[in-house]
Every structure is written in structure tokens, then in C-alpha cells.
Amino acid sequence: MDIIGGNFLEGIAEVLNLALTIYLYIIVARAIISWVSPSPYNPIVQFLYRVTEPVLMYARRIIPPIGGTLDLSPLVVIAVIYFLKTFLVQSIADLATRF
């Protein structure tokens, strides 16, 4: 039974790590695309905005844009993602090895 529990936790850690990595790349893509002022009708741009805007809007409440134009919310989200990958994912993986 311990092997199953350990493997289950290891699987959760891996899936969470993958999901956080994919979301990190999506945040980076959104930040890069925002530099070139893309067409809002492009389906890729619409997807990036739909997926990232709820999280970035929450980060903007914590750190509003500086001078009205410099938006640091992607950096805040990237820092939180790295924290979650280092703390949460690694803690779950360490717990899995103890089983």
C-alpha cells in the first residue's frame, strides 16, 4: 500500500510540475506578444489573454502598473510559479519518497 501511495504522490508532483511549466511558458508568450501590439482578433492572442488575464489581473491588484505603462504582473506571476515549483512540487516529491 505504501508503494501505491508514494507513486500516487510522485505522479501528482510530476503533473503539477508540468502544469506550472506550461503556464510559465504561456505567461512568457503573453508578455512577449504584448510588446508588439498584436491583433486582438488573432485566435492565439485571444487564447493567451483568456488563459492569463485572471491571474495577471489579481497580480496587478498587488502591484499596479508603474507610471501607468510598466506592467510588472508577469514577473510577479513568474516568481510565484517558481516558488510553487520549488516549495510545493518538491515537498510533494519528497513526501512521495518517504512512502
FITORKE-771741 format. One record per residue: residue number from 1; residue in one letter; chain; x, y, z of N, C-alpha, C in turn. Coordinates in steps of 0.2 Angstrom, whole numbers. Layout:
N
R   seq   type   mol    n_c1    n_c2    n_c3   ca_c1   ca_c2   ca_c3    c_c1    c_c2    c_c3
R   NUM      A     A       X       Y       Z       X       Y       Z       X       Y       Z
...
END
This chain:
99
R   seq   type   mol    n_c1    n_c2    n_c3   ca_c1   ca_c2   ca_c3    c_c1    c_c2    c_c3
R     1      M     A       4      -6       0       0       0       0       4       6       0
R     2      D     A      10       6       3      14      12       4      17      14      -3
R     3      I     A      19       8      -7      21      10     -14      16      13     -18
R     4      I     A      10      11     -18       5      14     -22       4      22     -20
R     5      G     A       4      23     -13       3      30     -11       9      34     -13
R     6      G     A      15      31     -12      21      35     -15      21      37     -22
R     7      N     A      19      32     -26      19      33     -33      13      38     -35
R     8      F     A       8      38     -31       2      42     -32       5      49     -31
R     9      L     A       8      50     -25      11      57     -24      16      59     -29
R    10      E     A      20      55     -31      25      56     -36      22      58     -43
R    11      G     A      16      55     -44      13      57     -50       9      64     -50
R    12      I     A       7      65     -44       4      72     -43       9      77     -44
R    13      A     A      15      76     -41      21      81     -41      23      82     -48
R    14      E     A      23      77     -52      25      77     -59      20      81     -63
R    15      V     A      14      79     -62       8      83     -66       8      90     -64
R    16      L     A       9      92     -58       9      99     -56      15     102     -58
R    17      N     A      20      99     -58      26     102     -61      26     104     -69
R    18      L     A      23      99     -72      21     100     -79      16     106     -81
R    19      A     A      11     106     -77       6     111     -77       9     118     -76
R    20      L     A      13     119     -71      16     125     -69      21     127     -74
R    21      T     A      25     123     -77      29     124     -83      26     127     -89
R    22      I     A      20     123     -91      17     125     -97      14     132     -95
R    23      Y     A      11     134     -89       8     140     -88      14     146     -88
R    24      L     A      20     144     -86      25     148     -86      27     151     -93
R    25      Y     A      27     146     -98      28     147    -105      22     152    -108
R    26      I     A      16     150    -106      11     154    -108      11     161    -105
R    27      I     A      13     162     -99      14     169     -97      20     173    -100
R    28      V     A      25     169    -102      31     172    -105      29     174    -113
R    29      A     A      25     170    -116      22     171    -123      18     177    -122
R    30      R     A      13     178    -117       9     184    -117      13     190    -116
R    31      A     A      18     190    -112      22     196    -111      26     198    -117
R    32      I     A      29     193    -121      32     194    -127      27     197    -132
R    33      I     A      21     194    -133      16     196    -138      14     204    -136
R    34      S     A      14     205    -130      11     212    -128      16     217    -130
R    35      W     A      22     216    -132      27     221    -134      26     223    -141
R    36      V     A      23     219    -145      22     220    -152      15     223    -154
R    37      S     A      10     224    -149       3     225    -150       0     221    -156
R    38      P     A      -2     215    -154      -5     211    -159     -12     212    -160
R    39      S     A     -15     209    -166     -22     210    -167     -26     206    -162
R    40      P     A     -31     210    -159     -35     206    -154     -39     201    -156
R    41      Y     A     -40     201    -163     -44     196    -166     -40     189    -168
R    42      N     A     -34     189    -167     -30     183    -168     -32     178    -163
R    43      P     A     -33     172    -165     -36     167    -160     -30     165    -155
R    44      I     A     -24     165    -157     -19     164    -152     -18     169    -147
R    45      V     A     -19     175    -149     -19     181    -144     -25     180    -140
R    46      Q     A     -31     179    -142     -37     178    -138     -36     173    -133
R    47      F     A     -33     167    -135     -32     161    -130     -27     164    -125
R    48      L     A     -21     167    -127     -16     169    -122     -20     174    -117
R    49      Y     A     -24     179    -119     -27     183    -115     -32     180    -110
R    50      R     A     -36     175    -113     -41     172    -109     -38     168    -103
R    51      V     A     -32     164    -105     -29     160    -100     -25     164     -95
R    52      T     A     -22     169     -96     -18     173     -92     -21     179     -88
R    53      E     A     -26     182     -91     -29     188     -88     -31     187     -81
R    54      P     A     -35     182     -79     -37     181     -72     -32     182     -67
R    55      V     A     -26     178     -69     -21     178     -64     -17     185     -64
R    56      L     A     -16     187     -70     -12     194     -71     -16     199     -67
R    57      M     A     -23     199     -68     -27     204     -65     -26     204     -57
R    58      Y     A     -26     198     -55     -25     198     -47     -18     200     -45
R    59      A     A     -13     199     -49      -6     201     -48      -6     209     -49
R    60      R     A     -10     212     -53     -10     219     -54     -13     222     -48
R    61      R     A     -17     219     -44     -20     222     -38     -15     223     -33
R    62      I     A     -10     218     -33      -5     218     -28       0     223     -30
R    63      I     A       3     223     -36       7     228     -39       4     231     -45
R    64      P     A       2     237     -45      -1     241     -50       4     243     -55
R    65      P     A       2     244     -62       7     246     -67      11     252     -64
R    66      I     A      17     253     -65      21     258     -63      21     264     -69
R    67      G     A      19     270     -67      19     275     -72      13     274     -77
R    68      G     A       9     269     -75       3     268     -80       5     264     -86
R    69      T     A      11     262     -87      13     259     -93      17     252     -91
R    70      L     A      21     252     -86      26     247     -85      22     242     -81
R    71      D     A      20     236     -84      16     231     -80      21     226     -78
R    72      L     A      22     225     -71      26     220     -68      22     214     -66
R    73      S     A      16     213     -68      12     207     -65      15     201     -68
R    74      P     A      17     201     -75      20     194     -77      26     192     -73
R    75      L     A      30     197     -70      36     195     -66      34     192     -59
R    76      V     A      28     195     -57      26     193     -50      23     186     -51
R    77      V     A      19     184     -57      17     178     -58      22     173     -59
R    78      I     A      27     175     -63      33     170     -64      37     168     -57
R    79      A     A      37     173     -53      41     172     -47      36     167     -42
R    80      V     A      30     168     -42      25     164     -39      26     156     -42
R    81      I     A      26     156     -48      26     149     -51      33     146     -49
R    82      Y     A      39     150     -49      45     147     -47      45     145     -40
R    83      F     A      41     149     -36      41     147     -29      37     141     -28
R    84      L     A      31     140     -31      27     134     -31      31     128     -33
R    85      K     A      35     129     -39      39     123     -41      44     121     -36
R    86      T     A      47     126     -33      52     124     -28      50     122     -22
R    87      F     A      44     125     -19      42     123     -12      37     117     -13
R    88      L     A      31     118     -16      26     114     -16      27     107     -20
R    89      V     A      30     108     -26      31     102     -30      36      98     -27
R    90      Q     A      42     101     -25      47      97     -21      45      94     -15
R    91      S     A      41      98     -11      38      95      -5      34      88      -6
R    92      I     A      30      89     -11      26      83     -13      30      77     -15
R    93      A     A      35      79     -19      40      73     -22      44      71     -16
R    94      D     A      46      75     -11      50      72      -5      45      68      -1
R    95      L     A      39      70       0      34      66       4      33      59       0
R    96      A     A      33      59      -7      32      53     -10      38      48      -9
R    97      T     A      44      51      -8      50      46      -7      50      43       0
R    98      R     A      47      46       4      46      44      11      41      38      12
R    99      F     A      37      37       7      32      32       7      35      25       6
END
